[in-house]
Amino acid sequence: MLSVRDLSLALRSGELSPVEHVRETLARLRDDPLNAVVAIAPDAERVAEERAAELARHEWRGPLHGVAVGVKDLFDVVGLPTRAGSAVTADTPAAGEGPVITRLREAGAVIVGKLATHEFAYGTTGDVSAAGPTRNPHDPTRITGGSSSGSAAAVAAGYVPLALGTDTGASVRTPAALCGVVGLKPEFGVLSTEGVFPLAETLDTVGVLAADTHSAAVAWDVLSRPDGTGGGIQPPGISGAHVGVLVDEYWHAHDVSLDASIRLLEKAGAEIVEIRTPFVAELAGVYADIVSAEAYATHRRWLADGAPYQPETAERLGAVADAPAWRYVAAQRTRRRLTAEFAAATADMDVLIAPTTRLRATPIGERRTPQGHPVRTDLLDLTCPFNLTGWPAISVPAPDEGLPAGVQIVGRRLEERGILRVAGVLER
């Protein structure tokens, strides 16, 4: 996997030119056995030449100057259609871009292409798309997780050092965990979702997938600060930090243990506190009512016209066509009440720690685990509570062997840079 730190140093020093870097990246994107890439940006080489000319004039825009970045195919990018993994959408190229893409460009990043998504971001497996399933770089017979499937696979395979995704309930953190990369979901509402195709507007969050925590921190600085200042992740000291371990049975993962991660945090000086959340199952239970109602509101006209959705997507959307409005209102009320209860129960914690998913990557197309659990919910249950609360969260690779798994760090008193710092301890 590629590091933004190493690339930035090489590009600024002249050891590597933006043109050479982008051409090598485009070659990797075109030779894509994982089905992670859906479109190549036609202006990528021209933009790289402009970034190179700026460096020749000693004009440096910051640590992403000349760095190739991929974006999930929910983001509008001028000159490319936004297909959202579907045959429903038109092939008309986008005429404009949202603030997140604008900030990347202003920071000197080169948008090199669109990356695959589970159809309309409505799924956690990453194997439902008009273009077919995205494959896990660690085992191409297995899923990447979704819905930011192409973004996670492209970073894990070393196609790009950095990619944008979106996270409505799991969609940055789950594929990050299953592909062995870092996935940052910021606090809800901090980054604009303008120019991003919606799944559920009261939950949708723009996120970042990267090879390491420093790369994610650089991207966070660029996206969250108008001047892109901050300089990446701060020194990893967490001595005295209060880390809440979520110990209820709800947070159990089938084959992912937190033991090694907790030992690392303790060794770094963190204070470990067990936290119980008896209300979490009720909180997570309203997620489906909220997402399904908001997603159906977006898609109902296309559904009524018989648009060519993938069968699984059409079935899930159509299942709520006659759902009463009171169910959505009740779900949002429950969300507000239990978010307040969750906040009170964890008010003294700097961060919380939990597994990212209940399981590791399953075979493509499999919908039940050997234990008989739905794969979709086992990939969603441990992440969606923090979309409902809106708190920032990050998945970092778990320190163990076998297929990748993730450890999730959730911000309570610490914000995004704080959870990046804690995640950096686990990474090292």
C-alpha positions as CSV (number, residue, x, y, z in Angstrom):
1,M,0.0,0.0,0.0
2,L,1.1,3.5,-0.7
3,S,1.8,6.1,2.0
4,V,0.9,9.8,1.5
5,R,3.9,10.7,3.6
6,D,6.4,9.0,1.3
7,L,4.6,10.2,-1.8
8,S,4.5,13.8,-0.6
9,L,8.2,13.8,0.2
10,A,9.1,12.3,-3.1
11,L,6.9,14.7,-5.1
12,R,8.0,17.8,-3.3
13,S,11.7,16.9,-3.5
14,G,11.6,16.2,-7.2
15,E,12.5,12.5,-6.7
16,L,9.1,11.7,-8.3
17,S,7.1,13.9,-10.6
18,P,3.3,14.2,-10.4
19,V,3.1,13.2,-14.1
20,E,5.1,10.0,-13.5
21,H,3.1,9.2,-10.3
22,V,-0.3,9.7,-12.0
23,R,0.7,7.7,-15.1
24,E,1.8,4.8,-12.9
25,T,-1.5,5.1,-11.0
26,L,-3.6,5.1,-14.2
27,A,-1.8,2.0,-15.4
28,R,-2.8,0.3,-12.1
29,L,-6.4,1.4,-12.4
30,R,-6.6,0.2,-16.0
31,D,-5.2,-3.2,-15.0
32,D,-7.9,-4.0,-12.4
33,P,-8.6,-7.6,-11.6
34,L,-10.6,-6.7,-8.6
35,N,-13.4,-4.8,-10.4
36,A,-12.8,-1.8,-8.1
37,V,-12.5,0.8,-10.9
38,V,-15.5,2.1,-12.8
39,A,-14.1,5.1,-14.7
40,I,-10.8,6.9,-15.4
41,A,-10.7,10.7,-15.1
42,P,-10.0,12.0,-18.7
43,D,-8.1,15.0,-17.4
44,A,-5.9,13.3,-14.8
45,E,-2.7,13.6,-16.8
46,R,-3.3,17.2,-17.8
47,V,-3.9,18.1,-14.1
48,A,-0.7,16.2,-13.1
49,E,1.2,18.3,-15.7
50,E,-0.2,21.5,-14.1
51,R,0.8,20.3,-10.6
52,A,4.3,19.5,-11.9
53,A,4.6,23.0,-13.4
54,E,3.6,24.5,-10.1
55,L,6.3,22.6,-8.3
56,A,8.8,23.7,-10.9
57,R,7.9,27.3,-9.9
58,H,8.3,26.4,-6.2
59,E,4.6,26.6,-5.7
60,W,3.5,23.9,-3.3
61,R,-0.2,23.5,-2.3
62,G,0.4,21.1,0.7
63,P,0.9,17.4,1.4
64,L,-1.6,16.3,-1.3
65,H,0.1,18.3,-4.1
66,G,0.3,15.9,-7.1
67,V,-1.1,12.9,-5.1
68,A,-3.5,10.7,-7.0
69,V,-6.9,10.2,-5.3
70,G,-9.8,8.0,-6.2
71,V,-13.4,8.7,-5.3
72,K,-16.4,6.5,-4.7
73,D,-18.9,6.6,-7.6
74,L,-21.5,8.5,-5.6
75,F,-19.5,11.8,-5.9
76,D,-20.0,14.1,-8.8
77,V,-16.8,14.6,-10.7
78,V,-16.9,16.9,-13.8
79,G,-16.5,15.0,-17.0
80,L,-17.6,11.7,-15.5
81,P,-21.1,10.2,-15.0
82,T,-22.3,9.4,-11.4
83,R,-23.7,5.9,-11.9
84,A,-23.7,4.9,-8.2
85,G,-23.2,1.2,-9.2
86,S,-26.4,1.1,-11.1
87,A,-27.9,0.7,-14.5
88,V,-30.7,3.1,-13.4
89,T,-28.7,6.3,-13.6
90,A,-27.9,8.2,-16.8
91,D,-24.5,8.3,-18.4
92,T,-24.5,12.1,-18.6
93,P,-21.3,13.5,-17.2
94,A,-21.6,15.6,-14.1
95,A,-21.5,19.4,-14.8
96,G,-20.5,20.4,-11.3
97,E,-18.7,19.1,-8.1
98,G,-19.4,19.4,-4.4
99,P,-17.2,21.2,-1.8
100,V,-15.3,18.0,-0.8
101,I,-14.0,17.4,-4.4
102,T,-13.3,21.2,-4.7
103,R,-11.2,21.1,-1.5
104,L,-9.2,18.1,-2.8
105,R,-8.4,19.9,-6.0
106,E,-7.5,23.1,-4.3
107,A,-5.1,21.1,-2.1
108,G,-3.3,19.9,-5.3
109,A,-4.7,16.4,-5.4
110,V,-5.3,14.7,-8.7
111,I,-8.6,13.0,-9.1
112,V,-7.8,9.9,-11.1
113,G,-11.0,8.0,-11.3
114,K,-14.3,6.7,-9.9
115,L,-14.3,3.6,-7.7
116,A,-17.0,1.0,-7.3
117,T,-19.9,1.1,-4.9
118,H,-22.6,-1.3,-3.8
119,E,-25.6,-0.2,-5.8
120,F,-26.8,3.2,-4.5
121,A,-24.7,2.5,-1.4
122,Y,-27.6,0.4,-0.1
123,G,-25.6,-2.6,1.2
124,T,-22.8,-3.7,3.4
125,T,-21.3,-6.5,1.2
126,G,-20.0,-4.6,-1.9
127,D,-21.0,-7.4,-4.3
128,V,-24.2,-6.0,-5.7
129,S,-23.6,-3.6,-8.6
130,A,-24.5,-3.3,-12.3
131,A,-20.8,-3.9,-13.0
132,G,-20.6,-7.0,-10.8
133,P,-19.0,-7.6,-7.4
134,T,-15.8,-5.9,-6.2
135,R,-13.2,-8.5,-5.1
136,N,-11.1,-8.5,-1.9
137,P,-7.4,-8.0,-2.6
138,H,-6.6,-10.6,0.1
139,D,-8.8,-13.3,-1.4
140,P,-10.6,-12.4,-4.7
141,T,-13.3,-15.0,-4.0
142,R,-14.5,-12.9,-1.0
143,I,-16.3,-9.6,-0.5
144,T,-14.7,-6.3,0.2
145,G,-17.5,-5.1,2.4
146,G,-19.6,-2.2,1.4
147,S,-20.7,0.1,0.3
148,S,-17.4,1.9,-0.4
149,S,-16.1,-1.4,-1.9
150,G,-14.0,0.0,-4.7
151,S,-12.4,2.6,-2.4
152,A,-11.2,0.1,0.1
153,A,-10.1,-2.4,-2.5
154,A,-8.2,0.2,-4.5
155,V,-6.3,1.4,-1.4
156,A,-5.6,-2.1,-0.1
157,A,-4.3,-3.2,-3.5
158,G,-2.0,-0.2,-3.8
159,Y,-3.9,1.4,-6.8
160,V,-4.2,4.7,-4.9
161,P,-2.9,6.0,-1.6
162,L,-6.2,7.6,-0.7
163,A,-9.8,7.4,-1.6
164,L,-13.1,9.0,-0.6
165,G,-16.1,7.0,0.5
166,T,-19.4,7.5,2.3
167,D,-20.6,6.0,5.5
168,T,-24.3,5.9,6.3
169,G,-24.2,2.9,8.7
170,A,-20.9,1.1,8.0
171,S,-19.8,1.9,4.5
172,V,-16.3,3.3,5.2
173,R,-15.5,1.3,8.3
174,T,-16.7,-2.1,7.2
175,P,-14.8,-2.3,3.9
176,A,-11.8,-0.8,5.7
177,A,-11.9,-3.6,8.2
178,L,-12.4,-6.4,5.6
179,C,-9.7,-5.1,3.3
180,G,-7.1,-4.2,6.0
181,V,-7.0,-0.4,5.6
182,V,-7.9,2.6,7.7
183,G,-11.4,4.1,7.4
184,L,-12.4,7.4,9.0
185,K,-16.0,8.4,9.5
186,P,-16.1,12.0,10.7
187,E,-18.7,13.5,13.0
188,F,-22.0,13.8,11.1
189,G,-22.4,17.1,9.3
190,V,-18.8,18.3,9.5
191,L,-18.1,17.6,5.8
192,S,-20.6,18.6,3.2
193,T,-22.6,16.0,1.2
194,E,-23.4,18.4,-1.6
195,G,-22.6,16.7,-4.9
196,V,-22.9,13.2,-3.3
197,F,-25.8,10.9,-4.3
198,P,-27.8,10.4,-1.1
199,L,-28.8,7.2,0.7
200,A,-30.2,8.6,3.9
201,E,-29.7,12.3,4.4
202,T,-29.9,12.3,8.2
203,L,-27.1,9.7,8.4
204,D,-24.9,10.1,5.3
205,T,-21.3,11.1,6.1
206,V,-18.3,11.6,3.7
207,G,-15.3,9.6,4.8
208,V,-11.8,8.7,4.0
209,L,-10.0,5.4,3.2
210,A,-6.2,5.3,3.4
211,A,-3.3,3.0,3.8
212,D,-2.4,4.3,7.3
213,T,-3.5,6.8,10.0
214,H,-1.1,9.5,8.9
215,S,-2.5,9.5,5.4
216,A,-6.0,9.6,6.8
217,A,-5.0,12.5,9.0
218,V,-3.6,14.5,6.1
219,A,-6.8,14.0,4.2
220,W,-8.8,15.0,7.2
221,D,-6.8,18.2,7.5
222,V,-7.4,19.1,3.9
223,L,-11.1,18.3,3.9
224,S,-12.0,19.9,7.3
225,R,-9.8,23.0,7.4
226,P,-10.1,25.8,4.8
227,D,-6.4,26.2,4.6
228,G,-5.5,22.5,4.9
229,T,-3.3,23.2,7.9
230,G,-2.6,20.7,10.7
231,G,0.3,18.7,9.3
232,G,-1.1,15.2,9.7
233,I,-1.4,13.1,12.8
234,Q,0.0,14.5,16.0
235,P,2.4,12.5,18.2
236,P,0.7,9.3,19.5
237,G,0.8,9.9,23.2
238,I,-2.4,8.8,24.9
239,S,-1.2,8.5,28.5
240,G,-4.1,9.0,30.9
241,A,-6.7,8.8,28.2
242,H,-10.0,7.1,29.3
243,V,-10.9,4.3,26.9
244,G,-14.3,2.7,27.3
245,V,-14.5,-0.9,26.3
246,L,-18.0,-1.8,25.3
247,V,-18.6,-5.2,27.0
248,D,-22.3,-6.1,26.5
249,E,-23.0,-9.3,24.5
250,Y,-24.2,-7.0,21.7
251,W,-20.6,-6.0,21.0
252,H,-19.4,-9.5,20.7
253,A,-17.6,-10.5,17.4
254,H,-17.5,-14.1,16.2
255,D,-13.8,-14.2,15.5
256,V,-12.4,-10.7,16.2
257,S,-10.8,-10.1,19.7
258,L,-9.9,-6.8,21.3
259,D,-7.5,-8.3,23.7
260,A,-4.3,-7.4,21.8
261,S,-5.5,-3.9,21.1
262,I,-6.4,-3.2,24.7
263,R,-3.0,-4.4,25.8
264,L,-1.4,-2.0,23.4
265,L,-3.5,0.9,24.7
266,E,-2.7,0.0,28.3
267,K,1.0,-0.2,27.5
268,A,0.7,3.4,26.0
269,G,-0.7,4.6,29.3
270,A,-4.5,4.6,28.6
271,E,-6.9,3.8,31.4
272,I,-9.3,1.1,30.4
273,V,-12.9,1.3,31.7
274,E,-15.7,-1.3,31.0
275,I,-18.9,0.4,29.7
276,R,-22.3,-1.3,29.6
277,T,-24.9,-0.1,27.1
278,P,-28.1,-2.1,27.7
279,F,-30.0,0.2,25.4
280,V,-27.8,-0.3,22.3
281,A,-29.9,-3.1,20.6
282,E,-33.0,-0.8,20.8
283,L,-30.9,2.1,19.3
284,A,-29.5,0.0,16.5
285,G,-33.0,-1.4,15.9
286,V,-34.3,1.9,14.5
287,Y,-31.5,2.2,11.9
288,A,-33.4,0.2,9.3
289,D,-36.6,2.2,9.7
290,I,-34.8,5.4,9.2
291,V,-32.6,4.4,6.2
292,S,-35.3,2.5,4.4
293,A,-37.8,5.4,4.6
294,E,-35.2,8.0,3.4
295,A,-33.9,5.7,0.7
296,Y,-37.4,4.9,-0.6
297,A,-38.2,8.6,-0.8
298,T,-35.2,9.1,-3.2
299,H,-36.0,6.1,-5.3
300,R,-39.8,5.7,-5.4
301,R,-40.3,7.3,-8.8
302,W,-37.7,5.2,-10.5
303,L,-39.1,2.1,-8.8
304,A,-42.6,3.0,-10.0
305,D,-41.3,3.4,-13.5
306,G,-39.8,-0.1,-13.4
307,A,-36.1,1.1,-13.6
308,P,-33.5,-1.7,-13.9
309,Y,-32.3,-2.1,-10.3
310,Q,-30.3,-5.1,-9.2
311,P,-32.9,-7.6,-7.8
312,E,-31.6,-7.4,-4.2
313,T,-31.7,-3.6,-4.2
314,A,-35.2,-3.5,-5.7
315,E,-36.5,-6.0,-3.2
316,R,-35.1,-4.0,-0.2
317,L,-36.4,-0.7,-1.5
318,G,-39.8,-2.1,-2.4
319,A,-40.3,-3.8,0.9
320,V,-41.1,-0.4,2.6
321,A,-43.3,1.1,-0.1
322,D,-46.4,0.8,2.2
323,A,-44.6,1.5,5.5
324,P,-46.6,3.9,7.7
325,A,-45.2,7.4,8.3
326,W,-45.5,7.0,12.1
327,R,-42.8,4.3,12.0
328,Y,-40.2,6.7,10.7
329,V,-41.2,9.4,13.1
330,A,-41.1,7.0,16.0
331,A,-37.6,5.8,14.9
332,Q,-36.2,9.3,14.9
333,R,-37.7,10.0,18.4
334,T,-36.2,6.8,19.7
335,R,-32.9,7.7,18.1
336,R,-32.8,11.1,19.9
337,R,-33.8,9.6,23.3
338,L,-31.2,6.8,23.2
339,T,-28.5,9.0,21.8
340,A,-28.8,11.1,24.9
341,E,-28.7,8.0,27.1
342,F,-25.6,6.7,25.3
343,A,-23.9,10.1,25.7
344,A,-24.7,10.1,29.4
345,A,-23.3,6.6,29.9
346,T,-20.0,7.5,28.1
347,A,-19.6,11.1,29.1
348,D,-16.4,10.5,31.1
349,M,-14.7,8.6,28.2
350,D,-12.2,10.1,25.7
351,V,-12.9,7.3,23.2
352,L,-14.7,4.0,23.0
353,I,-13.3,0.8,21.5
354,A,-15.2,-2.1,19.9
355,P,-14.7,-4.5,17.0
356,T,-15.6,-3.0,13.6
357,T,-17.5,-6.0,12.4
358,R,-18.7,-9.3,13.8
359,L,-16.9,-11.3,11.1
360,R,-14.3,-11.2,8.4
361,A,-14.8,-11.2,4.6
362,T,-17.2,-13.9,3.5
363,P,-17.5,-15.5,0.1
364,I,-19.0,-13.4,-2.7
365,G,-22.8,-13.9,-2.9
366,E,-23.1,-15.6,0.5
367,R,-25.9,-14.1,2.6
368,R,-25.7,-16.3,5.8
369,T,-22.8,-17.0,8.0
370,P,-22.0,-20.6,9.2
371,Q,-23.7,-19.6,12.4
372,G,-26.9,-18.8,10.4
373,H,-26.7,-15.0,10.9
374,P,-27.4,-12.6,8.1
375,V,-24.1,-11.4,6.7
376,R,-25.4,-7.9,6.1
377,T,-26.3,-7.3,9.7
378,D,-23.1,-8.9,11.1
379,L,-21.2,-6.3,9.0
380,L,-23.5,-3.4,10.2
381,D,-24.5,-3.9,13.8
382,L,-21.3,-2.7,15.4
383,T,-20.9,0.4,13.3
384,C,-24.5,1.8,12.8
385,P,-25.0,2.9,16.4
386,F,-22.4,5.6,15.8
387,N,-24.1,6.9,12.7
388,L,-27.3,7.2,14.8
389,T,-25.4,9.2,17.5
390,G,-23.4,11.1,14.8
391,W,-20.0,10.6,16.7
392,P,-16.7,10.3,14.8
393,A,-15.3,6.8,14.4
394,I,-12.4,5.1,12.7
395,S,-11.6,1.5,11.8
396,V,-7.9,0.5,12.0
397,P,-6.6,-3.0,11.1
398,A,-6.7,-5.4,14.1
399,P,-3.3,-6.6,15.3
400,D,-3.8,-10.3,14.5
401,E,-3.4,-12.8,11.7
402,G,-5.5,-14.2,8.9
403,L,-8.0,-12.3,6.8
404,P,-8.1,-8.7,7.8
405,A,-10.4,-7.5,10.7
406,G,-10.9,-4.0,12.2
407,V,-10.8,-2.4,15.6
408,Q,-13.1,0.6,15.9
409,I,-12.2,3.7,17.9
410,V,-15.1,6.1,18.6
411,G,-14.7,9.7,19.7
412,R,-16.5,10.9,22.8
413,R,-14.4,13.7,24.4
414,L,-11.9,13.4,21.5
415,E,-12.7,14.5,18.0
416,E,-11.3,13.3,14.7
417,R,-7.7,14.1,15.3
418,G,-7.9,12.6,18.7
419,I,-9.3,9.3,17.5
420,L,-6.7,9.2,14.7
421,R,-4.0,9.6,17.5
422,V,-5.5,6.6,19.4
423,A,-5.8,4.6,16.2
424,G,-2.1,5.4,15.5
425,V,-1.1,3.6,18.7
426,L,-2.8,0.4,17.5
427,E,-1.3,0.8,14.0
428,R,2.2,1.0,15.4
